[in-house]
Amino acid sequence: MCRSIKTLRPPVLPEEATEEEIRAAALQFVRKVSGFRAPAAHNQEVFDRAVDEIAETTARLLDGLEIRGAVRTPTP
């Protein structure tokens, strides 16, 4: 696993992860899996789409997790 992807849930992160943090983790994941730091122009669209989809899925995951003992603040 990519060690530069940090845990984005409490209690590791004291507050809810920001969109920026979620997107950065998704980007790191796609870079690791694809083996590309920056894709060639002909792969840019599929690379960006993967980052978007993983970021959305990650946000849903974090929103749905029940962390016992943590105070949960609802998202607006």
ROKE-191620 format. One record per residue: residue number from 1; x, y, z of N, C-alpha, C, O in turn. Coordinates in Angstrom, 3 decimals, always signed. Example, Ala and Ser with C-alpha at 12.3 -4.5 7.8 and 13.67 -1.06 7.14 Angstrom:
2
     k       n_xx       n_yy       n_zz      ca_xx      ca_yy      ca_zz       c_xx       c_yy       c_zz       o_xx       o_yy       o_zz
     1    +13.190     -5.690     +7.800    +12.300     -4.500     +7.800    +13.200     -3.300     +7.800    +14.236     -3.319     +8.465
     2    +12.850     -2.250     +7.080    +13.670     -1.060     +7.140    +12.900     +0.030     +7.870    +13.409     +1.138     +8.039
***
This chain:
76
     k       n_xx       n_yy       n_zz      ca_xx      ca_yy      ca_zz       c_xx       c_yy       c_zz       o_xx       o_yy       o_zz
     1     +0.845     -1.188     +0.000     +0.000     +0.000     +0.000     +0.878     +1.234     +0.000     +1.994     +1.220     +0.519
     2     +0.375     +2.276     -0.572     +1.118     +3.536     -0.664     +1.169     +4.191     +0.709     +0.134     +4.583     +1.247
     3     +2.332     +4.310     +1.265     +2.473     +4.834     +2.617     +2.205     +6.331     +2.709     +2.020     +6.852     +3.809
     4     +2.182     +7.029     +1.584     +1.948     +8.473     +1.639     +0.462     +8.821     +1.700     +0.108     +9.992     +1.840
     5     -0.404     +7.826     +1.596     -1.834     +8.074     +1.750     -2.137     +8.020     +3.239     -1.948     +6.984     +3.877
     6     -2.608     +9.139     +3.799     -2.848     +9.172     +5.241     -4.280     +8.766     +5.564     -5.175     +8.864     +4.724
     7     -4.477     +8.315     +6.783     -5.807     +7.971     +7.268     -6.631     +9.242     +7.378     -6.164    +10.247     +7.915
     8     -7.855     +9.196     +6.871     -8.694    +10.399     +6.807     -9.890    +10.352     +7.739    -10.850    +11.096     +7.541
     9     -9.856     +9.505     +8.737    -10.993     +9.417     +9.652    -10.545     +9.686    +11.081     -9.377     +9.505    +11.424
    10    -11.493    +10.122    +11.911    -11.179    +10.281    +13.326    -10.884     +8.915    +13.942    -11.408     +7.925    +13.431
    11    -10.118     +8.794    +14.957     -9.466     +9.858    +15.687     -8.122    +10.276    +15.092     -7.480    +11.188    +15.614
    12     -7.687     +9.631    +14.016     -6.414    +10.005    +13.399     -6.455    +11.447    +12.927     -5.522    +12.212    +13.171
    13     -7.519    +11.815    +12.262     -7.741    +13.198    +11.829     -8.761    +13.794    +12.794     -9.878    +13.285    +12.887
    14     -8.411    +14.849    +13.509     -9.325    +15.363    +14.537    -10.645    +15.906    +13.984    -11.661    +15.871    +14.679
    15    -10.646    +16.400    +12.759    -11.866    +16.915    +12.140    -12.132    +16.116    +10.870    -11.298    +15.323    +10.432
    16    -13.301    +16.335    +10.290    -13.625    +15.635     +9.050    -12.633    +16.012     +7.962    -12.158    +17.146     +7.907
    17    -12.328    +15.058     +7.103    -11.403    +15.302     +6.002    -12.005    +16.311     +5.031    -13.208    +16.298     +4.769
    18    -11.167    +17.169     +4.512    -11.624    +18.151     +3.531    -11.660    +17.511     +2.147    -11.071    +16.452     +1.930
    19    -12.349    +18.152     +1.224    -12.369    +17.679     -0.163    -10.955    +17.612     -0.719    -10.611    +16.693     -1.464
    20    -10.147    +18.586     -0.354     -8.763    +18.633     -0.822     -7.957    +17.425     -0.319     -7.185    +16.836     -1.074
    21     -8.137    +17.066     +0.938     -7.431    +15.907     +1.499     -7.900    +14.610     +0.850     -7.096    +13.722     +0.567
    22     -9.209    +14.506     +0.615     -9.761    +13.311     -0.027     -9.240    +13.196     -1.454     -8.847    +12.112     -1.884
    23     -9.233    +14.293     -2.184     -8.739    +14.271     -3.568     -7.250    +13.943     -3.618     -6.810    +13.211     -4.504
    24     -6.472    +14.474     -2.681     -5.030    +14.183     -2.647     -4.788    +12.693     -2.417     -3.902    +12.104     -3.036
    25     -5.574    +12.082     -1.527     -5.444    +10.645     -1.282     -5.828     +9.850     -2.527     -5.164     +8.870     -2.866
    26     -6.894    +10.266     -3.209     -7.328     +9.589     -4.433     -6.251     +9.693     -5.508     -5.972     +8.719     -6.207
    27     -5.652    +10.864     -5.641     -4.586    +11.065     -6.616     -3.400    +10.156     -6.309     -2.844     +9.534     -7.214
    28     -3.010    +10.077     -5.038     -1.895     +9.203     -4.654     -2.209     +7.749     -4.988     -1.342     +7.015     -5.463
    29     -3.452     +7.334     -4.737     -3.856     +5.967     -5.032     -3.759     +5.675     -6.535     -3.214     +4.649     -6.941
    30     -4.287     +6.577     -7.342     -4.259     +6.379     -8.802     -2.819     +6.385     -9.311     -2.471     +5.596    -10.190
    31     -1.995     +7.252     -8.777     -0.578     +7.262     -9.167     +0.086     +5.929     -8.844     +0.834     +5.387     -9.658
    32     -0.190     +5.404     -7.650     +0.407     +4.138     -7.236     -0.053     +2.999     -8.123     +0.762     +2.219     -8.614
    33     -1.351     +2.903     -8.328     -1.910     +1.805     -9.107     -1.479     +1.874    -10.572     -1.144     +0.851    -11.169
    34     -1.485     +3.081    -11.155     -1.143     +3.231    -12.575     +0.355     +3.198    -12.828     +0.797     +2.840    -13.919
    35     +1.137     +3.571    -11.819     +2.579     +3.646    -12.007     +3.028     +4.945    -12.649     +4.197     +5.090    -13.006
    36     +2.108     +5.894    -12.800     +2.427     +7.184    -13.419     +2.249     +8.310    -12.418     +1.218     +8.402    -11.752
    37     +3.252     +9.161    -12.313     +3.105    +10.363    -11.490     +2.220    +11.353    -12.233     +1.335    +11.976    -11.646
    38     +2.467    +11.489    -13.521     +1.653    +12.334    -14.394     +1.442    +11.541    -15.683     +2.416    +11.142    -16.322
    39     +0.207    +11.309    -16.072     -0.057    +10.498    -17.259     +0.265    +11.255    -18.549     +0.288    +12.486    -18.579
    40     +0.508    +10.499    -19.592     +0.674    +11.088    -20.924     -0.662    +11.695    -21.344     -1.715    +11.329    -20.822
    41     -0.605    +12.608    -22.276     -1.809    +13.316    -22.727     -2.922    +12.348    -23.141     -4.096    +12.604    -22.874
    42     -2.561    +11.250    -23.785     -3.594    +10.314    -24.254     -4.218     +9.502    -23.103     -5.223     +8.822    -23.311
    43     -3.641     +9.566    -21.909     -4.212     +8.888    -20.742     -4.799     +9.847    -19.711     -5.344     +9.410    -18.698
    44     -4.693    +11.133    -19.958     -5.104    +12.129    -18.966     -6.576    +12.013    -18.574     -6.914    +12.082    -17.393
    45     -7.439    +11.838    -19.554     -8.874    +11.783    -19.273     -9.232    +10.613    -18.361     -9.962    +10.786    -17.385
    46     -8.728     +9.437    -18.673     -9.052     +8.259    -17.865     -8.409     +8.367    -16.475     -8.996     +7.924    -15.487
    47     -7.228     +8.943    -16.396     -6.539     +9.174    -15.126     -7.368    +10.113    -14.249     -7.629     +9.809    -13.085
    48     -7.779    +11.248    -14.803     -8.580    +12.228    -14.063     -9.927    +11.656    -13.638    -10.398    +11.926    -12.534
    49    -10.544    +10.869    -14.509    -11.833    +10.266    -14.186    -11.680     +9.288    -13.012    -12.534     +9.236    -12.127
    50    -10.596     +8.524    -13.013    -10.341     +7.592    -11.904    -10.162     +8.354    -10.593    -10.709     +7.949     -9.568
    51     -9.411     +9.439    -10.611     -9.217    +10.250     -9.403    -10.566    +10.771     -8.908    -10.856    +10.700     -7.713
    52    -11.388    +11.292     -9.812    -12.713    +11.811     -9.439    -13.581    +10.722     -8.803    -14.203    +10.942     -7.764
    53    -13.617     +9.555     -9.432    -14.466     +8.469     -8.942    -13.990     +7.962     -7.584    -14.806     +7.689     -6.704
    54    -12.693     +7.835     -7.411    -12.155     +7.361     -6.136    -12.385     +8.401     -5.044    -12.693     +8.042     -3.907
    55    -12.242     +9.672     -5.370    -12.505    +10.730     -4.389    -13.969    +10.701     -3.952    -14.262    +10.830     -2.763
    56    -14.888    +10.534     -4.900    -16.315    +10.470     -4.566    -16.619     +9.256     -3.691    -17.359     +9.360     -2.713
    57    -16.052     +8.116     -4.043    -16.270     +6.898     -3.276    -15.687     +7.032     -1.876    -16.292     +6.584     -0.901
    58    -14.513     +7.647     -1.775    -13.879     +7.856     -0.482    -14.729     +8.762     +0.400    -14.881     +8.500     +1.593
    59    -15.279     +9.819     -0.173    -16.138    +10.734     +0.589    -17.369     +9.993     +1.110    -17.776    +10.202     +2.252
    60    -17.968     +9.129     +0.281    -19.130     +8.348     +0.718    -18.732     +7.380     +1.835    -19.464     +7.212     +2.810
    61    -17.580     +6.755     +1.686    -17.103     +5.836     +2.716    -16.925     +6.556     +4.047    -17.424     +6.102     +5.077
    62    -16.219     +7.672     +4.023    -15.969     +8.412     +5.256    -17.268     +8.908     +5.879    -17.409     +8.920     +7.101
    63    -18.214     +9.317     +5.040    -19.500     +9.804     +5.531    -20.307     +8.686     +6.187    -21.073     +8.931     +7.119
    64    -20.134     +7.469     +5.701    -20.919     +6.355     +6.213    -20.292     +5.589     +7.362    -20.968     +4.781     +7.999
    65    -19.013     +5.823     +7.645    -18.355     +5.090     +8.723    -18.892     +5.507    +10.089    -19.148     +6.684    +10.344
    66    -19.053     +4.530    +10.943    -19.419     +4.793    +12.327    -18.169     +4.577    +13.166    -17.674     +3.457    +13.287
    67    -17.670     +5.650    +13.738    -16.466     +5.586    +14.555    -16.902     +5.623    +16.006    -17.361     +6.655    +16.497
    68    -16.763     +4.529    +16.673    -17.211     +4.437    +18.068    -16.373     +5.334    +18.955    -15.144     +5.341    +18.880
    69    -17.055     +6.084    +19.790    -16.385     +6.973    +20.718    -16.035     +8.323    +20.137    -15.539     +9.190    +20.857
    70    -16.281     +8.530    +18.841    -15.985     +9.813    +18.206    -17.259    +10.635    +18.101    -18.341    +10.093    +17.876
    71    -17.128    +11.919    +18.262    -18.269    +12.819    +18.088    -18.410    +13.071    +16.601    -17.455    +13.500    +15.953
    72    -19.576    +12.812    +16.055    -19.806    +12.953    +14.625    -20.576    +14.240    +14.359    -21.627    +14.488    +14.949
    73    -20.033    +15.050    +13.464    -20.738    +16.271    +13.048    -21.342    +16.028    +11.683    -20.625    +15.641    +10.760
    74    -22.638    +16.241    +11.523    -23.271    +16.000    +10.221    -22.770    +16.959     +9.164    -22.478    +18.123     +9.439
    75    -22.673    +16.439     +7.932    -22.274    +17.294     +6.804    -23.492    +18.052     +6.304    -24.582    +17.485     +6.225
    76    -23.324    +19.324     +5.965    -24.450    +20.137     +5.504    -24.982    +19.684     +4.162    -25.930    +20.272     +3.644
***
